[in-house]
Amino acid sequence: MASLLFKKIRVIRMLLTLSIPVISVSRVQAEPQVPCLFIFGDSLLDNGNNNAISSLANTNYQPYGIDFPDGPTGRFCNGRTAGDIIAQLLGFIDFIPPYATASGKDLLRGANYASGAAGIRIETGRQYGARISMNGQLQNHRSVISQVVNILGTSDAATNHLQNCIYMVGMGSNDYLNNYFMPLIYGTSWRYTPDQYANVLIEQYSQQLRTLYDYGARKVALIGIGPIGCTPFEITRSSINDLSCDERINSANQLFNDRLKNLVDELNNDLQDAKFSFVNAYGIFSDIFQNATSYGFRFSTTACCGLGRNNGIITCLPHQIPCANRSEYLYWDAFHPTEAANLIIARRTYNAQSPLDVYPIDIHSMALL
């Protein structure tokens, strides 16, 4: 009983620290703020798609999901992802289903196409086996659109429905982590400088996002790359004192983000009725990392679950016992934030805390359009 009481106290303290009333995340509404939410991305947003494919990037086992209502689901987290929380903030009663299991009228409220190890480039993450790249996720979305047309009866009805939805796209992290900065497996760092590689990625990403627009997307939140050099894995690999981020990686990430923000202006100017926004994940996460204690985190460079120094060498193994005080950890495993960190990231994406968080408008404002 005492341990249960202390656990409840920790949860309440975490929520108070984040200034998020419980009702703001879990309230029940008659109708969500938008008819549907579609999510594209990698392991930061994957909620089960990799369970259905032959991939080493798979977390459908305990202790992943230890704080999630349904237990392990394939989420790369102890609990909810940022996508899950944003869906709740938008008023959806249920989580947006993964494409792998979504069917029928459930598709009218959206689908999650995200896949662990996926990237903008097709070859990204190939050392993990199967994964669904951005191109593959777009193909899956095209299939969903056909089903939506069949459900609603006409193309016009489907178009009207889809144009009012929110689209979240979080791609690019693996194109660095599992491509550019793996020179023994990939040749991109031999062929391109960081500046050139950012240009190559953005050029391909631009084509993919224009395809998404052609498929009916109008309200699109593009999530930038976070400071990958500050993950427990990269800190452990590159830092002598286990405290310093790998600025070589972070600098490359910022080059991509700068171009992605410019791409938002380009898309909004070029495409009729387009409402693209840039989510400054780098700035948001850097703020949390640098001011961890003020956000309630005692551990910002050590993962809650894993093996090796800082639990940062190997990700969480099946049935491994993780830390008990998960709300005090910024990272769940060597690469992925805890639910406590995702709460902050999702809140600032949905309702920007500062003008630097989202450009030009946040998801809440986008939903009102």
Secondary structure, DSSP 8 states (H G I E B T S, - for coil): -HHHHHHHHHHHHHHHHHT--HHHHH---SS-SSS-EEEEESTTT-BSGGGGS-BS----STTTTTTSTTS-SSBSSSS--HHHHHHHHTT-SS---BTTT--GGGGGGEEE---TT--SSTTTTGGGB----HHHHHHHHHHHHHHHHHHHSSHHHHHHHHHTSEEEEE--HHHIIIIIT-TTT--HHHH--HHHHHHHHHHHHHHHHHHHHHTT--EEEEE----GGGSHHHHHHH-SSS----HHHHHHHHHHHHHHHHHHHHHHHHSTT-EEEEE-HHHHHHHHHHTGGGGT-SEEEEESS-BSGGG-SB---TT----S-GGGEEESSSS-B-HHHHHHHHHHHHS-SSTTTEES--HHHHHH-
